Amino acid sequence: MSVTIDLPADIEAKLTEQAAKAGVPLGQHLRRMIEQYVDVPLPSPKTPAERARHWRESVANLPDTTPLSDEAMSRESMYGDRG
């Protein structure tokens, strides 16, 4: 199978440089890169319990802050004379 991809000149230059450093033609270098990408396993879907646990762990070290007062959240407080 053949695929044509239009790349910006700077990206093409970087890929060509990488291929030269690897000592292979550009096409072979690109094929290797694509094969590596395709072989990466996709993460398995998380259960709701796993997602909740992950969220709790990610927020565990956040600082404990007090909620803003109703006055601080009022439209008048936010916009003042601008309406």
Secondary structure, DSSP 4 states (H G I P E B T S, - for coil): --------HHHHHHHHHHHHHHTS-HHHHHHHHHHHHHTSPPPPPPPHHHHHHHHHHHHTTS---PPPPTTTTSHHHHHGGG-
